[in-house]
């Protein structure tokens, strides 16, 4: 008499749940996607700051504080981007120094 192995198949829920258990999981973003999004946001902040500076120079903006805030946001985003790049380059150099 031959004994066959159990065939285990996963059970899938076919009913809708009011608790949200049947929702499809959102796709997971990779590190590269986060990096691209952050660079786009940094670029947008820089462009917004440049636009507000040009409008201030033309005399079209009365509120100087909004120009200063936009400029500081762009500067902080750029500094963060540079620090992340420096850390990534440092980590890469450290990995390249490792002996195999």
MILO-381547 format. One record per residue: x, y, z of N, C-alpha, C, O in turn; residue number from 1. Coordinates in Angstrom, 3 decimals, decimal comma, padded with zeros to 6 digits. Layout:
N
X / Y / Z / X / Y / Z / X / Y / Z / X / Y / Z / NUM $
...
! end
This chain:
100
000,834 / -001,176 / 000,000 / 000,000 / 000,000 / 000,000 / 000,882 / 001,243 / 000,000 / 001,777 / 001,400 / 000,831 / 1 $
000,601 / 002,111 / -000,951 / 001,398 / 003,328 / -001,104 / 000,744 / 004,474 / -000,343 / -000,465 / 004,690 / -000,431 / 2 $
001,562 / 005,200 / 000,403 / 001,061 / 006,349 / 001,163 / 001,489 / 007,615 / 000,435 / 002,679 / 007,847 / 000,224 / 3 $
000,512 / 008,432 / 000,054 / 000,798 / 009,677 / -000,667 / 000,982 / 010,825 / 000,326 / 000,336 / 010,874 / 001,373 / 4 $
001,868 / 011,735 / -000,026 / 002,100 / 012,906 / 000,824 / 000,889 / 013,826 / 000,781 / 000,163 / 013,875 / -000,212 / 5 $
000,688 / 014,533 / 001,845 / -000,420 / 015,486 / 001,906 / -000,167 / 016,636 / 000,946 / 000,946 / 017,156 / 000,863 / 6 $
-001,175 / 017,016 / 000,245 / -001,086 / 018,169 / -000,653 / -001,722 / 019,355 / 000,053 / -002,947 / 019,449 / 000,140 / 7 $
-000,909 / 020,241 / 000,544 / -001,410 / 021,407 / 001,282 / -001,540 / 022,580 / 000,324 / -000,562 / 023,006 / -000,290 / 8 $
-002,735 / 023,087 / 000,204 / -002,959 / 024,280 / -000,609 / -003,472 / 025,380 / 000,302 / -004,290 / 025,120 / 001,184 / 9 $
-003,010 / 026,592 / 000,105 / -003,465 / 027,674 / 000,981 / -004,935 / 027,989 / 000,733 / -005,421 / 027,933 / -000,396 / 10 $
-005,614 / 028,315 / 001,797 / -007,026 / 028,660 / 001,724 / -007,134 / 030,168 / 001,515 / -006,501 / 030,950 / 002,223 / 11 $
-007,936 / 030,559 / 000,546 / -008,124 / 031,978 / 000,284 / -009,536 / 032,380 / 000,652 / -010,496 / 031,654 / 000,392 / 12 $
-009,646 / 033,547 / 001,260 / -010,939 / 034,056 / 001,661 / -011,644 / 034,628 / 000,435 / -011,045 / 035,384 / -000,330 / 13 $
-012,896 / 034,274 / 000,249 / -013,616 / 034,769 / -000,919 / -014,678 / 035,784 / -000,543 / -015,242 / 036,423 / -001,431 / 14 $
-014,971 / 035,958 / 000,730 / -015,987 / 036,913 / 001,164 / -015,342 / 038,265 / 001,461 / -014,148 / 038,339 / 001,748 / 15 $
-016,127 / 039,315 / 001,393 / -015,646 / 040,652 / 001,731 / -015,721 / 040,839 / 003,245 / -016,704 / 040,448 / 003,874 / 16 $
-014,711 / 041,421 / 003,810 / -014,683 / 041,655 / 005,243 / -014,891 / 043,134 / 005,528 / -014,365 / 043,990 / 004,817 / 17 $
-015,648 / 043,426 / 006,555 / -015,855 / 044,823 / 006,933 / -014,693 / 045,364 / 007,758 / -014,646 / 046,562 / 008,039 / 18 $
-013,773 / 044,521 / 008,142 / -012,615 / 044,938 / 008,920 / -011,413 / 045,259 / 008,042 / -010,372 / 045,677 / 008,550 / 19 $
-011,539 / 045,072 / 006,751 / -010,446 / 045,398 / 005,836 / -009,428 / 044,291 / 005,685 / -008,325 / 044,545 / 005,199 / 20 $
-009,750 / 043,081 / 006,078 / -008,792 / 041,987 / 005,982 / -008,607 / 041,479 / 004,565 / -007,603 / 040,831 / 004,269 / 21 $
-009,559 / 041,760 / 003,684 / -009,476 / 041,232 / 002,324 / -008,859 / 042,233 / 001,355 / -008,802 / 041,975 / 000,152 / 22 $
-008,403 / 043,361 / 001,861 / -007,774 / 044,345 / 000,975 / -006,468 / 043,784 / 000,437 / -005,744 / 043,062 / 001,124 / 23 $
-006,192 / 044,132 / -000,795 / -004,938 / 043,697 / -001,406 / -003,789 / 044,491 / -000,777 / -003,914 / 045,700 / -000,581 / 24 $
-002,694 / 043,839 / -000,463 / -001,570 / 044,571 / 000,118 / -000,991 / 045,560 / -000,898 / -000,906 / 045,277 / -002,093 / 25 $
-000,599 / 046,721 / -000,383 / 000,008 / 047,725 / -001,249 / 001,411 / 047,266 / -001,650 / 002,124 / 046,659 / -000,852 / 26 $
001,797 / 047,560 / -002,884 / 003,144 / 047,157 / -003,294 / 004,203 / 047,888 / -002,470 / 004,062 / 049,071 / -002,160 / 27 $
005,237 / 047,179 / -002,130 / 006,305 / 047,734 / -001,307 / 007,259 / 048,525 / -002,191 / 007,746 / 048,029 / -003,207 / 28 $
007,518 / 049,767 / -001,785 / 008,458 / 050,600 / -002,534 / 009,885 / 050,238 / -002,131 / 010,170 / 049,959 / -000,966 / 29 $
010,753 / 050,250 / -003,104 / 012,147 / 049,955 / -002,839 / 012,917 / 051,198 / -002,428 / 012,393 / 052,310 / -002,465 / 30 $
014,160 / 050,996 / -002,039 / 015,003 / 052,107 / -001,610 / 015,210 / 053,104 / -002,743 / 015,232 / 054,313 / -002,513 / 31 $
015,362 / 052,601 / -003,967 / 015,560 / 053,488 / -005,113 / 014,367 / 054,385 / -005,355 / 014,526 / 055,550 / -005,720 / 32 $
013,159 / 053,846 / -005,150 / 011,952 / 054,659 / -005,319 / 011,902 / 055,778 / -004,291 / 011,554 / 056,913 / -004,618 / 33 $
012,251 / 055,459 / -003,039 / 012,280 / 056,494 / -002,007 / 013,329 / 057,557 / -002,327 / 013,109 / 058,748 / -002,110 / 34 $
014,449 / 057,118 / -002,837 / 015,519 / 058,055 / -003,169 / 015,111 / 058,980 / -004,305 / 015,368 / 060,182 / -004,248 / 35 $
014,479 / 058,434 / -005,332 / 014,012 / 059,250 / -006,458 / 012,956 / 060,246 / -005,999 / 012,973 / 061,407 / -006,409 / 36 $
012,028 / 059,791 / -005,141 / 010,994 / 060,692 / -004,622 / 011,604 / 061,829 / -003,809 / 011,179 / 062,979 / -003,920 / 37 $
012,599 / 061,501 / -002,992 / 013,250 / 062,525 / -002,174 / 013,992 / 063,530 / -003,046 / 013,965 / 064,729 / -002,769 / 38 $
014,652 / 063,053 / -004,093 / 015,358 / 063,976 / -004,984 / 014,389 / 064,877 / -005,743 / 014,675 / 066,053 / -005,963 / 39 $
013,241 / 064,327 / -006,145 / 012,232 / 065,148 / -006,817 / 011,692 / 066,223 / -005,880 / 011,497 / 067,367 / -006,289 / 40 $
011,448 / 065,853 / -004,615 / 010,942 / 066,815 / -003,643 / 011,973 / 067,907 / -003,377 / 011,621 / 069,081 / -003,263 / 41 $
013,242 / 067,523 / -003,280 / 014,303 / 068,511 / -003,086 / 014,372 / 069,462 / -004,271 / 014,545 / 070,667 / -004,086 / 42 $
014,240 / 068,946 / -005,469 / 014,252 / 069,782 / -006,667 / 013,056 / 070,734 / -006,679 / 013,194 / 071,904 / -007,038 / 43 $
011,878 / 070,232 / -006,285 / 010,690 / 071,088 / -006,238 / 010,879 / 072,228 / -005,241 / 010,496 / 073,366 / -005,512 / 44 $
011,470 / 071,918 / -004,090 / 011,716 / 072,967 / -003,090 / 012,699 / 074,010 / -003,607 / 012,527 / 075,204 / -003,359 / 45 $
013,727 / 073,566 / -004,325 / 014,699 / 074,499 / -004,896 / 014,037 / 075,405 / -005,938 / 014,266 / 076,615 / -005,949 / 46 $
013,220 / 074,819 / -006,807 / 012,549 / 075,601 / -007,844 / 011,555 / 076,589 / -007,237 / 011,437 / 077,721 / -007,706 / 47 $
010,837 / 076,162 / -006,189 / 009,899 / 077,048 / -005,511 / 010,633 / 078,217 / -004,859 / 010,171 / 079,356 / -004,912 / 48 $
011,768 / 077,928 / -004,248 / 012,568 / 078,979 / -003,630 / 013,077 / 079,970 / -004,673 / 013,033 / 081,180 / -004,453 / 49 $
013,556 / 079,466 / -005,800 / 014,032 / 080,349 / -006,871 / 012,914 / 081,226 / -007,413 / 013,119 / 082,408 / -007,692 / 50 $
011,724 / 080,637 / -007,563 / 010,579 / 081,394 / -008,074 / 010,190 / 082,510 / -007,106 / 009,930 / 083,638 / -007,523 / 51 $
010,152 / 082,187 / -005,804 / 009,794 / 083,207 / -004,814 / 010,859 / 084,293 / -004,715 / 010,529 / 085,460 / -004,507 / 52 $
012,131 / 083,929 / -004,862 / 013,189 / 084,938 / -004,860 / 013,062 / 085,879 / -006,051 / 013,257 / 087,088 / -005,920 / 53 $
012,732 / 085,319 / -007,218 / 012,552 / 086,158 / -008,405 / 011,353 / 087,088 / -008,239 / 011,413 / 088,253 / -008,632 / 54 $
010,263 / 086,579 / -007,659 / 009,094 / 087,422 / -007,429 / 009,382 / 088,513 / -006,404 / 008,882 / 089,630 / -006,531 / 55 $
010,182 / 088,198 / -005,393 / 010,563 / 089,210 / -004,410 / 011,423 / 090,289 / -005,044 / 011,251 / 091,472 / -004,751 / 56 $
012,348 / 089,891 / -005,911 / 013,206 / 090,862 / -006,592 / 012,400 / 091,756 / -007,529 / 012,753 / 092,914 / -007,753 / 57 $
011,311 / 091,205 / -008,077 / 010,459 / 091,987 / -008,979 / 009,469 / 092,857 / -008,207 / 008,785 / 093,694 / -008,797 / 58 $
009,391 / 092,661 / -006,888 / 008,483 / 093,464 / -006,084 / 007,057 / 092,958 / -006,066 / 006,145 / 093,708 / -005,721 / 59 $
006,843 / 091,723 / -006,424 / 005,488 / 091,172 / -006,482 / 005,081 / 090,450 / -005,204 / 003,921 / 090,061 / -005,062 / 60 $
006,015 / 090,263 / -004,272 / 005,703 / 089,604 / -003,000 / 005,920 / 090,614 / -001,883 / 006,967 / 091,254 / -001,792 / 61 $
004,901 / 090,741 / -001,033 / 005,002 / 091,663 / 000,096 / 005,494 / 090,962 / 001,354 / 006,111 / 091,588 / 002,216 / 62 $
005,224 / 089,664 / 001,463 / 005,578 / 088,890 / 002,644 / 006,967 / 088,282 / 002,473 / 007,132 / 087,265 / 001,800 / 63 $
007,951 / 088,910 / 003,083 / 009,334 / 088,456 / 002,943 / 009,546 / 087,143 / 003,702 / 010,393 / 086,332 / 003,330 / 64 $
008,771 / 086,944 / 004,765 / 008,971 / 085,736 / 005,579 / 008,687 / 084,460 / 004,782 / 009,344 / 083,444 / 005,010 / 65 $
007,734 / 084,488 / 003,861 / 007,460 / 083,293 / 003,058 / 008,637 / 082,962 / 002,143 / 008,910 / 081,794 / 001,865 / 66 $
009,323 / 083,994 / 001,681 / 010,505 / 083,783 / 000,834 / 011,633 / 083,183 / 001,661 / 012,328 / 082,275 / 001,206 / 67 $
011,812 / 083,692 / 002,877 / 012,868 / 083,181 / 003,752 / 012,581 / 081,734 / 004,149 / 013,488 / 080,901 / 004,166 / 68 $
011,326 / 081,435 / 004,468 / 010,963 / 080,061 / 004,850 / 011,188 / 079,108 / 003,681 / 011,730 / 078,019 / 003,869 / 69 $
010,779 / 079,503 / 002,481 / 010,982 / 078,651 / 001,300 / 012,472 / 078,437 / 001,049 / 012,895 / 077,339 / 000,690 / 70 $
013,256 / 079,481 / 001,237 / 014,698 / 079,372 / 001,036 / 015,330 / 078,436 / 002,062 / 016,202 / 077,638 / 001,719 / 71 $
014,895 / 078,528 / 003,320 / 015,446 / 077,662 / 004,362 / 015,031 / 076,200 / 004,157 / 015,823 / 075,287 / 004,390 / 72 $
013,796 / 075,988 / 003,724 / 013,354 / 074,615 / 003,426 / 014,207 / 074,009 / 002,323 / 014,641 / 072,862 / 002,427 / 73 $
014,447 / 074,774 / 001,274 / 015,256 / 074,277 / 000,160 / 016,685 / 074,006 / 000,617 / 017,291 / 073,013 / 000,214 / 74 $
017,224 / 074,887 / 001,460 / 018,593 / 074,713 / 001,941 / 018,715 / 073,470 / 002,819 / 019,666 / 072,699 / 002,692 / 75 $
017,738 / 073,286 / 003,711 / 017,786 / 072,106 / 004,583 / 017,633 / 070,812 / 003,787 / 018,308 / 069,824 / 004,077 / 76 $
016,760 / 070,809 / 002,794 / 016,583 / 069,618 / 001,965 / 017,858 / 069,309 / 001,190 / 018,237 / 068,147 / 001,044 / 77 $
018,517 / 070,354 / 000,695 / 019,761 / 070,151 / -000,042 / 020,862 / 069,634 / 000,873 / 021,625 / 068,749 / 000,486 / 78 $
020,952 / 070,180 / 002,085 / 021,971 / 069,710 / 003,027 / 021,738 / 068,250 / 003,417 / 022,686 / 067,474 / 003,531 / 79 $
020,467 / 067,881 / 003,620 / 020,148 / 066,490 / 003,938 / 020,515 / 065,573 / 002,779 / 021,065 / 064,491 / 002,987 / 80 $
020,212 / 066,001 / 001,568 / 020,543 / 065,206 / 000,385 / 022,058 / 065,017 / 000,266 / 022,527 / 063,923 / -000,049 / 81 $
022,811 / 066,073 / 000,517 / 024,269 / 065,975 / 000,451 / 024,811 / 065,038 / 001,534 / 025,732 / 064,263 / 001,276 / 82 $
024,246 / 065,105 / 002,741 / 024,712 / 064,225 / 003,809 / 024,405 / 062,759 / 003,503 / 025,215 / 061,876 / 003,783 / 83 $
023,235 / 062,511 / 002,931 / 022,892 / 061,133 / 002,552 / 023,835 / 060,636 / 001,469 / 024,290 / 059,493 / 001,508 / 84 $
024,129 / 061,500 / 000,502 / 025,072 / 061,106 / -000,554 / 026,448 / 060,815 / 000,025 / 027,086 / 059,831 / -000,351 / 85 $
026,912 / 061,668 / 000,946 / 028,226 / 061,460 / 001,553 / 028,284 / 060,154 / 002,331 / 029,281 / 059,435 / 002,280 / 86 $
027,203 / 059,851 / 003,056 / 027,168 / 058,597 / 003,811 / 027,142 / 057,389 / 002,877 / 027,785 / 056,375 / 003,151 / 87 $
026,405 / 057,495 / 001,785 / 026,334 / 056,386 / 000,834 / 027,694 / 056,146 / 000,183 / 028,112 / 055,000 / 000,014 / 88 $
028,380 / 057,224 / -000,179 / 029,715 / 057,087 / -000,779 / 030,690 / 056,501 / 000,235 / 031,514 / 055,654 / -000,108 / 89 $
030,596 / 056,951 / 001,480 / 031,467 / 056,419 / 002,526 / 031,213 / 054,927 / 002,755 / 032,157 / 054,155 / 002,922 / 90 $
029,946 / 054,525 / 002,761 / 029,619 / 053,109 / 002,930 / 030,137 / 052,290 / 001,748 / 030,655 / 051,188 / 001,932 / 91 $
029,998 / 052,826 / 000,539 / 030,499 / 052,130 / -000,652 / 032,012 / 051,958 / -000,573 / 032,532 / 050,882 / -000,866 / 92 $
032,718 / 053,016 / -000,179 / 034,175 / 052,934 / -000,067 / 034,592 / 051,923 / 000,992 / 035,570 / 051,196 / 000,819 / 93 $
033,840 / 051,885 / 002,091 / 034,150 / 050,919 / 003,138 / 033,954 / 049,484 / 002,648 / 034,754 / 048,602 / 002,957 / 94 $
032,887 / 049,259 / 001,883 / 032,648 / 047,918 / 001,336 / 033,747 / 047,536 / 000,350 / 034,172 / 046,382 / 000,314 / 95 $
034,206 / 048,490 / -000,445 / 035,255 / 048,191 / -001,418 / 036,588 / 047,891 / -000,741 / 037,427 / 047,199 / -001,317 / 96 $
036,794 / 048,393 / 000,456 / 038,049 / 048,115 / 001,194 / 038,045 / 046,739 / 001,859 / 039,094 / 046,248 / 002,276 / 97 $
036,886 / 046,125 / 001,960 / 036,813 / 044,809 / 002,604 / 037,555 / 043,775 / 001,792 / 037,504 / 043,767 / 000,562 / 98 $
038,248 / 042,903 / 002,504 / 038,965 / 041,843 / 001,827 / 038,052 / 040,618 / 001,729 / 037,337 / 040,263 / 002,666 / 99 $
038,110 / 040,003 / 000,574 / 037,248 / 038,827 / 000,342 / 037,953 / 037,576 / 000,737 / 037,392 / 036,487 / 000,617 / 100 $
! end
